[in-house]
Amino acid sequence: MKFNKAKYEHMGLSDGQLGFLRTLIDFSRNMQMQTALKARDREDPIDAFGMKASVVAAFCAYRSKWGMHPLAQARYENETHKWPGNNLPLLTVTPGWSKRNTIPYGNKLYKSFKDIGECCDDFSDCIAIKFDHRNLLLAKTPEEQITQLSLRSKNPTKLRKRLLDIFDDFELVLYDYSEDEVLAQVYANG
């Protein structure tokens, strides 16, 4: 399902918030398909349907403070430097990450992306390939995936509740690809 602006207008969201939500939905649907395809391409394939778009959207909305976090913006700058941001999930630097694409923020180093497509490529690699998210990918429902994602947090109960609130309030499940839609894409890609 494509983004439905009319569905959210009654919530009193600004045009900027609606624009971010549209971007977030597109990002999340792309992420679901990429994680499904990449999980099946691993050395030890996972027969899964990806990280659900609704889970990606809830997680990125929460982490990026609905796109208001400075690192989620298209550009981030401090007193001495300017970087592209576009880091919707606020991914920290991992081994092998290029230093030129690194933003020091607070006491951590974060990844910098030229656009949100590049962010989606890296985030989907992290979920489907680089780190052990097998349980998340194999979880059948968005609620189960939210639980699996929350278990990696310092406060899993709090994160799970916040993600479920966003998931429910914005009816994000409407944007998930069905298993049939994922399989059609898998077969189309060989």
Beta strands, then each sheet from edge to edge (+ up, - down):
strand 1: 75-77
strand 2: 82-84
strand 3: 102-105
strand 4: 108-111
sheet 1: 1+ 2-
sheet 2: 3+ 4-
end
